[in-house]
């Protein structure tokens, strides 16, 4: 199978797994709190990555970038869990996350030296217009937590781009392990601010099962993501960011009885359309570059 196609399949599987992991952590949040979830993810996820590494070295070669990526991703996780704990729906948060490919396009300009033509620039403007539709006054996402989610999406897009750079020097186990490990110290730092509700301890068996599954699923998903970005370019994988939205709608409805508002759906549709057009233009430009080299 073509390497890029394998990378796309790995990423698609990873997004499906991470959606289930998000539903599990949202279910367990009321019992363990934001800091508790961070530590569960770091401990269980880190052990799971070590088990999958099969004795391979996990010591990073690009230590500085591994450290930056791990810390940024852990901070993104704190924001995500905090917003879910505040009552933001799974599908609503995924609708905001649909901005990630557009941010990835913009980040690729200074980081990867990519050029963005006027068509892709216009697609970014249309995508931001979709965000304004989602965040309009009176809509389901007209709340201050949405600003935090947008900040988290920027961090997520940055982390995705760094994954592509790290895949040139470090293996998937290294990239995933240190990301998981970063959740432990940050969870400890957050513990005084987000202590677990003592009245809900000890954990219910279902919550304990959800946390164990959440940690293992995160480890598997991030191993898949790291491998995917090593095999396929960012432009080929970025549209898969949108695949989590239907998962979020379905899981949010089945588990939490959440139904996204009309403004959320309309705005997300505009963002997704703009994102797909941007990816289409990237494929056109890649084809033109190949033909130019061949000529």
KOLTOR-295101 format. One line per field, with one value per residue (C-alpha): residue in one letter; residue number from 1; x, y, z. Coordinates in pm, whole numbers, plus 32768, in hexadecimal, padded with zeros to 4 digits. Layout:
code (A_...)
pos (NUM_...)
X (X_...)
Y (Y_...)
Z (Z_...)
END
This chain:
code (X_X_X_X_X_X_X_X_X_X_X_X_X_X_X_X_X_X_X_X_X_X_X_X_X_X_X_X_X_X_X_X_X_X_X_X_X_X_X_X_X_X_X_X_X_X_X_X_X_X_X_X_X_X_X_X_X_X_X_X_X_X_X_X_X_X_X_X_X_X_X_X_X_X_X_X_X_X_X_X_X_X_X_X_X_X_X_X_X_X_X_X_X_X_X_X_X_X_X_X_X_X_X_X_X_X_X_X_X_X_X_X_X_X_X_X_X_X_X_X_X_X_X_X_X_X_X_X_X_X_X_X_X_X_X_X_X_X_X_X_X_X_X_X_X_X_X_X_X_X_X_X_X_X_X_X_X_X_X_X_X_X_X_X_X_X_X_X_X_X_X_X_X_X_X_X_X_X_X_X_X_X_X_X_X_X_X_X_X_X_X_X_X_X_X_X_X_X_X_X_X_X_X_X_X_X_X_X_X_X_X_X_X_X_X_X_X_X_X_X_X_X_X_X_X_X_X_X_X_X_X_X_X_X_X_X_X_X_X_X_X_X_X_X_X_X_X_X_X_X_X_X_X_X_X_X_X_X_X_X_X_X_X_X_X_X_X_X_X_X_X_X_X_X_X_X_X_X_X_X_X_X_X_X_X_X_X_X_X_X_X_X_X_X_X)
pos (1_2_3_4_5_6_7_8_9_10_11_12_13_14_15_16_17_18_19_20_21_22_23_24_25_26_27_28_29_30_31_32_33_34_35_36_37_38_39_40_41_42_43_44_45_46_47_48_49_50_51_52_53_54_55_56_57_58_59_60_61_62_63_64_65_66_67_68_69_70_71_72_73_74_75_76_77_78_79_80_81_82_83_84_85_86_87_88_89_90_91_92_93_94_95_96_97_98_99_100_101_102_103_104_105_106_107_108_109_110_111_112_113_114_115_116_117_118_119_120_121_122_123_124_125_126_127_128_129_130_131_132_133_134_135_136_137_138_139_140_141_142_143_144_145_146_147_148_149_150_151_152_153_154_155_156_157_158_159_160_161_162_163_164_165_166_167_168_169_170_171_172_173_174_175_176_177_178_179_180_181_182_183_184_185_186_187_188_189_190_191_192_193_194_195_196_197_198_199_200_201_202_203_204_205_206_207_208_209_210_211_212_213_214_215_216_217_218_219_220_221_222_223_224_225_226_227_228_229_230_231_232_233_234_235_236_237_238_239_240_241_242_243_244_245_246_247_248_249_250_251_252_253_254_255_256_257_258_259_260_261_262_263_264_265_266_267_268_269_270_271_272_273_274_275_276_277_278_279_280_281_282_283_284_285_286_287_288_289_290_291_292_293_294_295)
X (8000_8077_811C_803D_7F05_7F7B_7FB4_7E54_7DC1_7E8C_7E11_7CA6_7CB8_7D5C_7C46_7B3E_7BF1_7C2A_7AB7_7A5F_7B71_7AE3_7989_7A1E_7AD9_79AB_78E7_79EF_7A37_792D_79D2_7B45_7B53_7C37_7D7E_7D21_7CD8_7E2A_7EE2_7E1A_7E6B_7FDC_8003_7F2B_7F83_80F8_80F7_802E_8127_8249_8198_8162_82C8_8341_8495_84E4_8598_84B1_85C6_8587_8684_85E1_85B4_8557_843E_83BD_83AC_82FB_8200_81B5_817B_80A5_7FCE_7FA3_7F36_7E3E_7DB4_7D80_7CB1_7BE5_7B97_7B48_7A4D_79A7_7992_78EB_77DA_7851_77C5_789E_7818_782E_799E_79E2_793A_7A36_7B4D_7AEA_7BBA_7CF8_7D43_7D23_7E13_7EFB_7EF9_7F5E_8065_8105_816C_8277_82C0_82D5_831A_81DA_8141_7FCD_7F2F_7E05_7D0F_7D82_7D94_7C2B_7BCD_7C64_7B93_7A57_7AB2_7ACE_797B_78F3_7989_78D1_778C_77CD_782B_771B_765D_7540_75D3_7626_7797_7764_7821_7974_79F6_79EE_7B11_7BDB_7B82_7BFD_7D45_7D5B_7D1C_7E3F_7F1B_7E96_7EE7_8045_8072_8001_8101_8215_81BB_820F_8361_83AE_8360_84A6_8579_84B1_83D7_8266_82A2_838C_829F_8173_821C_829F_8153_80A2_81A9_8180_801D_8095_8152_8052_7F3C_7FEE_8016_7EA1_7E35_7E08_7D31_7C66_7C55_7B81_7A2C_7A69_78F6_790A_7A34_7A80_7A44_791F_7984_78FF_79CC_7B03_7AD0_7A9C_7BE2_7CAC_7C19_7C52_7DC4_7E04_7D3A_7DFD_7F45_7ED5_7E46_7F80_805D_7F83_7F95_8110_812F_8030_80EA_822C_818B_80A3_80BC_7FF7_7F19_7EA3_7E50_7DBC_7C5E_7C38_7C1C_7AB4_7A67_7A47_7916_7819_78B2_7883_7718_76C9_7784_770A_75A3_75BC_7680_7636_74EF_759C_7515_75E5_7537_74E4_75EB_76F3_7693_767F_77C9_7879_77F7_788F_79DC_79EA_7999_7AAC_7BA0_7B5B_7B8B_7CD6_7D48_7CD7_7DAF_7ED5_7EAF_7E9D_7FDB_808B_802E_80AF_81F9_8220_81DE_82D4_83E2_8391_83AA)
Y (8000_8162_8205_833A_8262_8199_82DE_8354_8209_8219_837B_8320_8202_82E9_83EC_82E1_8262_83BE_8410_82E5_8347_84A9_8421_8344_8461_8547_8437_8413_8588_85C6_84BE_8507_8671_8713_86D4_856B_8527_85BB_84D2_83A2_83F0_841F_82E5_81EE_827E_8283_8118_80B2_815A_80A9_7F5D_7FA3_801E_7EB8_7F12_8022_8155_8272_8370_8499_8515_8669_869E_880D_87E0_86A7_876B_8896_87BD_86EB_881A_88D2_879E_8767_88D2_88A2_8773_883E_893E_882F_8777_88BB_8920_87CA_87E0_8934_8892_88CA_87B1_86B5_8710_8887_8867_8799_88A5_89A2_88A4_88AD_89EC_891E_88D9_8A4D_8AA3_898F_8A34_8B82_8AE9_8A33_8B82_8BE1_8A83_89AF_8AC7_8A88_8B8F_8BD5_8C69_8D50_8C2F_8B80_8CD0_8D11_8BB6_8C13_8D52_8C8B_8B94_8CAD_8D2B_8BD2_8BF8_8D42_8C91_8B90_8C96_8D93_8E29_8D4C_8C12_8AD1_8B30_8C98_8C5F_8CC6_8B5F_8B6A_8C63_8B66_8A55_8B29_8B5F_89E6_89A5_8A89_89BF_887D_88F1_8950_87FA_874B_880E_87BF_864D_865B_86FA_8601_84D8_8524_84E2_841B_82E4_82D0_823A_8356_8465_83C5_8364_84BC_855A_846F_84A5_8621_85F9_857B_86B0_879F_86D6_86F1_8869_8888_87AF_88D1_898A_885D_8766_862D_8637_8572_8523_8451_837C_825B_8243_8187_8050_80ED_822B_815D_8090_81D1_8266_812C_811B_8291_8277_8148_81D7_831D_825D_8195_82C7_8399_827A_826B_83E6_83E9_82D1_8376_84C3_8408_8365_8470_85EC_86D1_8740_85DC_8598_86E9_86AD_8580_8676_869D_852A_8552_8636_8525_844B_856A_859F_842A_83EA_8530_84D4_8368_839F_8503_8554_8680_8717_8826_896C_89DF_8AF3_89F1_890E_8A27_8AC0_896F_8925_8A6C_8A24_88C0_8933_8A3A_893B_883D_8949_89AC_8840_8823_894D_88B1_8773_8843_88FD_87B7_8725_885D_8843_86D6_8725_8843_875E_8654_8756)
Z (8000_7FB2_80E0_80D6_80C5_81F1_82AB_825D_82D4_8416_8454_840A_8504_8602_85E7_861B_8752_87E0_87BF_8899_898F_89A6_89F2_8B03_8BAB_8B9A_8C4E_8D61_8D90_8E9D_8F7A_8F53_8EE0_8DDE_8E9B_8EE4_8D76_8D15_8E02_8D94_8C2B_8C75_8D48_8C86_8B31_8B7B_8BEE_8ABD_89D3_8A82_8A53_88DF_88B1_88DA_8968_8869_88E8_894A_898E_88A5_87A9_877B_88F0_88E3_87E6_8896_89DC_893F_8887_89BB_8A9A_899A_8960_8AD6_8B03_89E5_8A9C_8BDA_8B1C_8A70_8BB5_8C6A_8B5E_8B65_8CE0_8CB4_8BE0_8A7A_89A5_88F0_8797_87E4_8841_8709_8636_86BA_867A_8509_84FC_852D_83BA_836D_8485_8407_82B1_8349_842F_830A_8271_8372_83F7_82BC_81C4_8100_801E_8037_7EFF_7EF3_7ECD_800A_80B8_8056_80D6_8228_8230_81E0_82F4_83F1_837A_83CF_8529_8552_84F5_8606_8706_86BB_87E2_8851_87B3_886B_8873_88E5_8A2C_8AAC_8AA7_8929_892D_89F4_88FB_87D8_8891_88C8_8755_86F9_87E6_8750_85EE_8660_86FF_85BF_84F2_85ED_85D2_8460_84AE_85C5_84E7_842F_8565_8666_8660_86B7_8810_8874_87FB_88AA_89F2_8A4A_89EE_8AE3_8BEE_8BDF_8C62_8DB6_8E36_8DA1_8E45_8F95_8F67_8F17_903F_9138_9038_8FC1_90E4_90B2_915C_929D_92BB_917E_91EC_91D6_9062_8FD5_8F0B_8DCA_8DFF_8E4E_8D11_8C4A_8CCD_8C83_8B26_8AFA_8B4F_8A72_8951_895E_894F_8821_8770_879C_8728_85EF_85BF_85E0_84E3_83FB_83ED_83A2_8271_81E5_81BE_82A3_8182_8146_82B3_8317_8281_8366_8487_8415_8440_85BA_8598_853D_864F_8744_86DE_86FE_8845_88E0_8891_8901_8A44_8AB3_89FB_8957_8817_876C_8718_85BA_85BA_8619_84F8_83F6_8461_8466_8306_8285_832F_82A8_8146_8157_81E3_80D2_7FC8_8065_8061_7EF6_7E99_7F4E_7E7F_7D3F_7D9C_7DF8_7CA5_7BF6_7CB5_7C53_7AE6_7AF4_7B7F_7A7B_7966)
END
